[in-house]
Amino acid sequence: MDQRTALPTRSFVPSRPATIDRLAPYVLSILRIIVALLFLEHGLSKLFGFPSPMTPPLWTMEWFSGVIEFAGGVLLTLGLFTRPAAFIMSGEMAVGYLLFHAPRSFFPALNGGDPAILYCFVFLYLVFAGPGPWSLDALWSRKWGI
């Protein structure tokens, strides 16, 4: 077989898995930002009555959950202290599910605990996966070599 007629061993068209692998860190950042903004909305409601007026009394468990949701939502949106913030937020959702949802029914679809479970495990994933490239954590690690 002549070299001119030989098939190239390497394709110049990027394969789909290579493209997906290349974009995965950025999709992780998008997931972190969207979930954090949704979580932040719950904290805003509990602390400031926006967008829904449901402000609990000060120093109650619901008020503390609002503080975690607000502060954690802001930190996660910025990608700042992502791993410790996500760890605390995951724990809050686990406790919230066990104290408020699980006693109603064994099944999450019946006890309304689906969002708490999803938040819990997305935050737990972020503890291990990190913030992604679009974050202040990543910016600091590039700048300071941390």
QUIWO-V356078 format. One record per residue. N is the residue number from 1. PHI is phi in whole degrees, -180 to 180 (* if undefined). Layout:
n-><N & N>
phi-><PHI & PHI>
This chain:
n-><1 & 2 & 3 & 4 & 5 & 6 & 7 & 8 & 9 & 10 & 11 & 12 & 13 & 14 & 15 & 16 & 17 & 18 & 19 & 20 & 21 & 22 & 23 & 24 & 25 & 26 & 27 & 28 & 29 & 30 & 31 & 32 & 33 & 34 & 35 & 36 & 37 & 38 & 39 & 40 & 41 & 42 & 43 & 44 & 45 & 46 & 47 & 48 & 49 & 50 & 51 & 52 & 53 & 54 & 55 & 56 & 57 & 58 & 59 & 60 & 61 & 62 & 63 & 64 & 65 & 66 & 67 & 68 & 69 & 70 & 71 & 72 & 73 & 74 & 75 & 76 & 77 & 78 & 79 & 80 & 81 & 82 & 83 & 84 & 85 & 86 & 87 & 88 & 89 & 90 & 91 & 92 & 93 & 94 & 95 & 96 & 97 & 98 & 99 & 100 & 101 & 102 & 103 & 104 & 105 & 106 & 107 & 108 & 109 & 110 & 111 & 112 & 113 & 114 & 115 & 116 & 117 & 118 & 119 & 120 & 121 & 122 & 123 & 124 & 125 & 126 & 127 & 128 & 129 & 130 & 131 & 132 & 133 & 134 & 135 & 136 & 137 & 138 & 139 & 140 & 141 & 142 & 143 & 144 & 145 & 146>
phi-><* & -73 & -64 & -70 & -99 & -70 & -73 & -66 & -84 & -125 & -85 & -91 & -91 & -66 & -77 & -61 & -59 & -66 & -67 & -63 & -62 & -68 & -89 & -54 & -62 & -73 & -67 & -60 & -63 & -64 & -58 & -59 & -67 & -65 & -64 & -64 & -66 & -64 & -69 & -59 & -59 & -67 & -65 & -61 & -64 & -74 & -95 & -122 & 70 & -130 & -84 & -119 & -77 & -142 & -75 & -80 & -62 & -60 & 66 & -91 & -62 & -65 & -66 & -64 & -65 & -64 & -64 & -64 & -67 & -70 & -64 & -65 & -62 & -66 & -62 & -69 & -59 & -79 & 72 & -112 & 52 & -59 & -65 & -66 & -64 & -65 & -63 & -64 & -67 & -64 & -63 & -61 & -69 & -65 & -64 & -60 & -65 & -66 & -85 & -111 & -100 & -58 & -63 & -73 & -169 & -71 & -92 & -58 & -65 & -92 & -95 & 73 & -95 & -53 & -62 & -63 & -66 & -63 & -58 & -54 & -82 & -67 & -66 & -62 & -61 & -66 & -58 & -90 & -84 & 87 & -85 & 90 & -74 & -93 & -157 & -69 & -58 & -66 & -62 & -65 & -68 & -71 & -75 & -102 & 70 & -86>
